[in-house]
Amino acid sequence: MNTAVKLQGCTNLKLRQLDRVVTRHYDAYIAATGLKCTQYSLLSHVVSLGPIRPSDLAQRMGMDASTLTRNLQLLMAQGWLRQGPGEDARSRLVEATQGGRLKRVEAQRAWKQAQLALNERLGGSRVAALHALLDECMGRLSEPLPD
C-alpha cells in the first residue's frame, strides 16, 4: 500500500490567496483608522524599535528597502512618522511622532477586534495550529540548504 501524500497545486499560490483573504479581513477592521494593515505594521515597528535606521527597519520587517521607503513616505506625509539625522551625516533615523503613537493606539484596538473575529471564525485551536505550522515552515525554509 502506497501511503505517500499526493501533492497538488502551487504552495506559493495558496499562501498568496490566504494572505489576500486575511489582509482584506484585517483591513476591513483597520480602515476606520485611516491605515492599512501594512501601514499599521510599519507604524507599530517604528513605535517599538525607533528611532531606527530605515535599513535596520527593513531587515527587521523582512521588507525590500524600496517598498519600505514608499510606505515610510506615506506615513511621514500624514505626520505619523518623521525622519531625522542619524549617527553621521550619511545616515537617517525614523521615529514616530506623538500623533503616530496615538494613531497606533487607535489602530491597535481595531487590530485586536480583527484578531478576535478571525479567531472566532477559524476557531482558536485552528489558529494556534496554523501559527505553529507557519513558524515551523519559516524555520525550515530559513535553514541553509545542504551542500
Secondary structure, 3 states (H helix, E strand, C coil): CCCCCCCCCCHHHHHHHHHHHHHHHHHHHHHHHCCCHHHHHHHHHHHHHCCECHHHHHHHHCCCHHHHHHHHHHHHHCCCEEEEECCCCCCEEEEECHHHHHHHHHHHHHHHHHHHHHHHHHCHHHHHHHHHHHHHHHHHHHCCCCC
